[in-house]
């Protein structure tokens, strides 16, 4: 069976578990796949796939695949499965194996060893609530695209110095929300954010209207009661609403 491929931005194509440049020849694409771009650029491409990255907590492994399929059916392909439960890595492994159109990543990376755990499970990116020297070293060694969390201007300076220009403002609401992102836009015009934490379906459009925001992270797409009851159509409907929050053409 051939590789499943799909265009995710003006020139980047997701194919066979990796980003390739759709404008280049096959030989050039292969060379670029071997010489990965910067970690931050990979993360930025992931952020531009859709307006919302769901923050997913899976308690029951049996829910992993149908939940991912429901989200993908609604147009939400980039899925962050958090390391908050004992089945999280197995859930990532199942989604990576069985849901072809999903781009599954691991959330709540807080230790260096989490990178290898994520790669072994088939994760295609990582998300952390913060950034330390140990996480920076592990990210660079693993080459797993990382979306690191920041909360203050000092955090942004440190992340940028380490080569990260695609960042997660976390927790967004407590960090100042819209006002903080507007304030950060002046001194850091080269940084793009994914605000996460306290973002809702109602507040997401206001965040997405900011020029330094590529997407938002949120848990409202996977309400616990709906997941527990196996209400996959409800999940798909929520994903459809989220995927339409802002046209792709506006995220340039």
C-alpha positions in Angstrom: 0.0 0.0 0.0 1.3 3.5 -0.9 2.0 6.3 1.5 -0.9 8.5 2.6 -0.1 12.1 1.7 -1.8 15.4 2.1 -1.0 19.1 1.7 -0.9 21.0 5.0 0.3 24.5 3.8 1.1 26.4 0.7 4.1 24.2 -0.1 4.5 21.6 2.7 3.1 18.1 2.2 2.6 15.5 5.0 3.5 12.1 3.5 4.5 8.8 5.1 5.0 10.3 8.6 7.2 13.3 7.6 7.0 16.8 6.1 8.3 17.2 2.5 8.5 20.2 0.3 5.9 19.8 -2.4 7.7 22.2 -4.8 10.9 20.2 -4.9 11.9 17.1 -6.9 11.7 13.7 -5.2 15.5 13.6 -4.9 15.6 17.0 -3.3 12.7 16.1 -1.0 14.6 13.0 0.2 17.7 15.1 0.9 15.6 17.6 2.9 14.0 14.8 4.8 17.5 13.6 5.9 18.6 17.2 6.7 15.6 18.2 8.8 14.8 22.0 9.0 14.8 23.7 12.3 12.7 22.3 15.1 10.7 25.6 15.3 9.9 25.5 11.6 8.5 22.0 11.8 6.4 23.0 14.8 5.1 26.1 12.9 4.0 23.9 10.0 2.1 21.7 12.4 0.5 24.8 13.9 -0.7 25.8 10.5 -2.5 22.6 9.7 -5.7 23.8 11.4 -6.9 26.5 13.8 -7.3 24.2 16.9 -5.0 21.5 18.4 -7.2 19.5 20.8 -5.7 18.8 24.2 -6.7 15.1 24.7 -6.8 13.1 27.9 -7.4 9.4 27.4 -8.3 7.3 30.4 -9.6 4.2 28.5 -7.4 2.8 25.7 -10.4 1.6 23.8 -11.4 5.2 23.2 -8.2 6.2 21.5 -8.8 5.2 17.9 -12.5 6.0 17.7 -11.9 9.4 19.3 -9.1 10.2 16.8 -11.2 9.1 13.9 -14.0 11.3 15.1 -11.8 14.3 15.3 -10.2 13.6 11.9 -13.7 13.2 10.4 -14.4 16.7 11.6 -11.3 18.1 9.9 -9.0 18.2 13.0 -5.9 16.2 12.2 -3.2 17.4 14.6 -3.9 15.7 17.9 -2.1 16.3 21.2 -2.5 13.3 23.6 -1.3 14.3 27.0 0.9 12.2 29.3 -1.5 12.4 32.1 -2.8 8.8 32.2 -1.2 5.4 32.3 -2.5 4.5 28.8 -1.4 7.7 27.1 1.6 6.2 25.3 -0.4 3.1 24.2 -3.1 5.5 23.0 -0.6 7.4 20.9 0.8 4.1 19.5 -2.7 2.9 18.5 -3.6 6.2 16.8 -0.3 6.4 15.0 -0.8 2.8 13.7 -4.5 2.9 12.9 -5.6 6.4 12.0 -3.8 7.3 8.8 -4.8 10.9 8.5 -4.0 11.8 12.1 -0.9 13.7 13.0 -0.5 12.6 16.6 1.8 14.1 19.2 2.6 13.8 22.8 1.7 16.5 25.3 2.9 17.3 28.8 6.5 16.5 28.0 8.3 17.4 31.2 11.3 15.1 31.3 14.1 14.4 28.8 13.2 10.7 28.7 9.7 11.6 27.4 11.2 12.3 24.0 12.3 8.7 23.4 9.1 7.4 24.9 7.2 9.6 22.5 9.2 8.5 19.4 8.9 4.8 20.4 5.1 5.2 20.6 5.0 6.8 17.1 4.4 10.4 18.1 5.2 12.9 15.4 5.6 16.0 17.6 5.8 17.0 21.2 4.3 19.7 23.4 5.7 20.9 26.8 4.2 23.2 29.4 7.6 24.8 29.9 11.3 24.7 28.7 14.4 23.7 30.5 18.0 23.1 29.4 17.4 19.3 29.7 14.4 19.5 27.5 16.2 21.7 24.9 19.1 19.1 24.8 16.7 16.2 24.5 14.7 17.9 21.7 17.7 18.7 19.7 19.1 15.2 20.1 15.8 13.5 19.2 14.8 15.9 16.3 11.2 15.5 17.4 9.4 18.8 16.6 8.7 20.5 19.9 6.1 23.2 20.8 7.5 24.4 24.1 5.4 26.4 26.7 6.2 29.9 27.8 4.5 32.3 30.1 6.7 35.4 30.5 8.8 37.6 28.2 11.9 36.1 29.9 10.6 32.6 28.9 10.2 33.8 25.3 13.8 35.2 25.2 15.2 31.9 26.5 13.2 29.8 24.1 14.1 32.0 21.2 17.8 31.8 22.1 17.5 28.0 22.0 16.1 28.2 18.5 12.4 28.0 19.1 10.2 30.5 17.4 6.9 28.6 17.5 5.7 28.6 21.2 2.8 27.7 23.3 1.6 30.4 25.6 0.6 28.4 28.7 -1.5 28.8 30.7 -2.8 31.4 28.3 -5.7 32.8 30.4 -3.6 33.1 33.6 -0.7 34.5 31.6 -2.7 37.4 30.4 -4.5 36.0 27.4 -5.3 38.4 24.5 -3.6 41.3 26.2 -0.4 39.4 26.9 -0.2 38.2 23.3 -0.7 41.7 22.0 2.1 43.0 24.3 4.5 40.2 23.2 3.9 41.0 19.5 5.9 44.2 19.7 9.3 43.0 21.1 9.0 39.5 19.5 7.7 40.0 16.0 9.4 36.8 14.9 7.6 34.5 17.3 4.3 32.7 16.6 2.1 31.4 19.4 -0.4 28.6 20.2 -2.2 29.9 23.3 -3.5 27.0 25.4 -5.1 26.9 28.8 -8.5 28.5 29.4 -9.2 28.9 25.7 -12.8 28.1 24.8 -14.9 27.8 21.6 -16.2 31.3 22.4 -12.8 33.0 23.0 -10.8 31.1 20.3 -11.8 33.4 17.4 -10.5 36.4 19.3 -7.2 34.7 19.8 -7.0 33.5 16.2 -7.5 37.1 15.0 -4.1 38.1 16.4 -1.3 38.2 13.9 1.1 36.3 16.1 -1.3 33.4 16.7 -1.3 30.4 14.3 -3.7 28.2 16.3 -5.0 27.6 19.7 -5.0 24.6 22.0 -8.2 23.5 23.8 -9.9 20.7 25.5 -13.5 21.6 24.6 -13.4 19.4 21.5 -13.2 16.2 23.7 -15.6 16.7 26.7 -15.0 13.9 29.2 -18.7 12.9 29.3 -19.0 12.6 25.6 -15.8 10.5 25.3 -16.8 8.2 28.2 -20.2 7.7 26.5 -18.7 7.1 23.1 -20.6 9.9 21.5 -18.3 10.1 18.5 -20.8 12.1 16.3 -20.8 14.8 19.0 -17.0 14.9 18.9 -17.0 15.1 15.1 -19.5 18.0 15.2 -17.3 19.9 17.7 -14.3 19.2 15.5 -16.2 20.5 12.4 -17.1 23.7 14.2 -13.5 24.1 15.4 -12.0 23.5 11.9 -14.1 26.3 10.5 -13.1 28.9 13.1 -10.8 30.6 10.6 -10.1 30.0 6.9 -6.7 28.6 6.1 -6.1 31.6 3.8 -6.1 33.9 6.8 -3.2 32.1 8.4 -0.4 33.5 6.3 
